[in-house]
Amino acid sequence: GRLHLKKTMIPYFIDETHGGCAMKLEEFTGEYENKTIRRQVSQTRRYFDTLGGALTLTEASKNDRNKIFQRCFEWHISKWKETITPSGLTNHHFLNMHEKMNHHDNKQIFTRVFVAQHKNEDIGVIYLLQRDNWVGFYLLSHKSFESNHVHIGTWMHAQIIRQLKLEGVCEYDFMAGVSDYKKRFATHN
C-alpha cells in the first residue's frame, strides 16, 4: 500500500522553522572553510591510513537499507541510553515508520542510508531523508573509538555533502537541534 506520514511524524518536511542548522550546497565550493572540519577530516583519514586499508563510504541499496540500519542500533542505543533523550531506536512505532519508509517507493520522500567501512567492517551508518533537492540528516551512528583523533561523523558528513552537491542537491539540513558540529557545516539556521 501507500505510505502515509502524519504531519507529526516528520514535522520538518512541513515546518521549515525547526530550529536546526542547514547548509546551502549552491554556496559550497567543494572545500570546507571551517578549519575544525578540515582538521577532523584529515585526522580521521590519517588514523585509518595508519591501520592500513582505505576508509570508504557507500550508499546502501534499497534491499540492504533495513539490514544496515539495524546494524547501527547497538551503537546508537548505547550512546544515548544514559541521556534525557534516549534513542528513538528503542521505540517500536519509530522503527515501524522507518521500516515502511525504507521499503516503500515513495517518490516524494525517500530514505538514503550510507555506510562507512574500513577493511570491510562497518564502522558508521548515516540515515538521510530526501525530498526533491532537499536532504535532511536524520541519524548517524558509529562504532566507538578510543582515539580522540577519530571524527567519523564529521568525516561522513563531509563526504556525503560533496556527493550530494554533485547530484544537484540544494540543501543539506541538519534538522532539529543545534550542535557545534552542525554549526560548523551550516551556512544558515
N, C-alpha and C positions, 0 to 999 in steps of 0.2 A: 504494500500500500504506500500511500504518500506519507512523507514525513511532515508532521505539523508541529511547529515550535510555538509555544506560548510566548507572549511578549516577555514575561518574567523570566523565562529560561535563559535567554541571551539578550539582555536589555541593550547591550552595546550596539546591536545592529539598528536599533530604533533611536536610541538616545545618544547623540554624539557628545554629550556633556558629562561623561562618566568619570571625570577627574583623573584620567591617566595621561600618559605621555605618548607621543607618536612621532614618526619620522617621515617627512615628505621625501619620497625617493627621487622625485624630479630634481631636488636640490643636492642629491648625493653624487659626488664626483667619482666614487669608487675607492677613495682613500678617506679614512676616518680622521677628522681634525682633532678629536679628543685624544690627548696623549695617554690617558689611562687605558682607553680601549686599545690603542696601538701596543702599549706595553703588555697588557694582559694577553692579547692575541699572540704576541711574539713569545712571551714566557711559556704559554701553553704549548705552542708549536715546538719550542726548544725542548721542553720537558719530554714530550713524546718522541722527538727525534733521538734523544739520548737513550731511550728504551729500544730503539730500532723499530722500523716499520712506520708506515705513514698513518697519520690521523686523517680519517675520511668522514665525509658527511654525505649520505644518500637519502633520497626520498623513498619511503616505503610504498610498495604497490598497494592498490586498493585491497587486495586479498590478504595482505600482511599487516594492515594497519591495526586491527584489534589485537592481534598476537603481540605486536611490538608495543602497543600501548599498555598491555597487561604486564609486559616485562618491566616497565618503569614503576609499577605500583609500589613495590617494596621500597625503592629509593625515595619516592615522594611521600609515602605514609610515614616512613622513618624520620624524614626531615621535619615534617610538620606535626608529629604526634604530641610533642611537648609544648605546643604553642596554643594561643587562644583561638586560632583559626585552623583546625585540623584539616587534613587533606580531604578534598571532595571525593577522592577515590575510595573512601570508606562509606559513601552514600550510594545505595543501590539505585535510587532514582536518577542521580547524576550519571552513573555508569550506564544505565539503560538508555538514556538520552544520547550519550556519545556512541554507544554501540549502534544505535539506529542511524545516527549521522554518518558513521563510518561505512555502513553498508548500503546507504541509500544514494541513488543517482539524482541528487538534488542539484540542479544547475545554478540555483541562486546562491545557496550557502553550502559549502562543502569543506571537508577537513583535509588537512595535509599533515603527514607525520614524517619527520626526518630523524635519522638515526646517526649518531656519531659512533665510529668504531675505531679501535686500534687493535691491530693484529687479529682481525675478525671477531673481536669481542665487543659487544655493545657496551658503550660507556655513557651514553646520553641519548635522550629522546626529547624532541620538541614537537608540540602539538599545536597546529595553527588552524584557524578558521578563515575561509576566503569567500568574499563576495565581490564579483567583478574585479576591479583594480585595487581593492582594499584587502589587506591581510591583517588579521588580529592574532596576536600572540596569546595563546590560552594557557599553556602549561609547558614547563620544562622540568625534566627530572634527570638526574645523572648520578653515576656512581660516586661515592665519596672518595676523595684523595687526601692523603696526609700532607702533601706539599702545598704551601701557600702560593706556589707559582703555577698552580693549575686553575685556570678560569674557564672551564669547559663551557659554561653557559654563555659567557661573553664571546668565546670563540665560535660557538654555534650560531648565535645571533648575527655575528659579523659575516659569516659565510652565507647564511640564508638571505640576509639583506642584499648582498651582492647578487645572488642568484635571482631574487625577486625583481631587482632593478632591471636585469637583463630580460626578464619576462614581461616587462612593461607595467609592473605593479606600481601604483602611485603612492600608496601609504602603507607603512608598517606600524600598526597600532599596538602599543603595549597594554592596552585596555586598562582595567581598573587597577588602582594602586599606583603610588609614586615611590619608586625605589631609586637609589643612587645610580645603579647600572642603567635603569630606564632613562633617567635624566641625561646620562652621558650620550646615549644614542639619539635622544629626541631633538627634533627641530622645533617642536611646539607642544603645548599642553592641550 
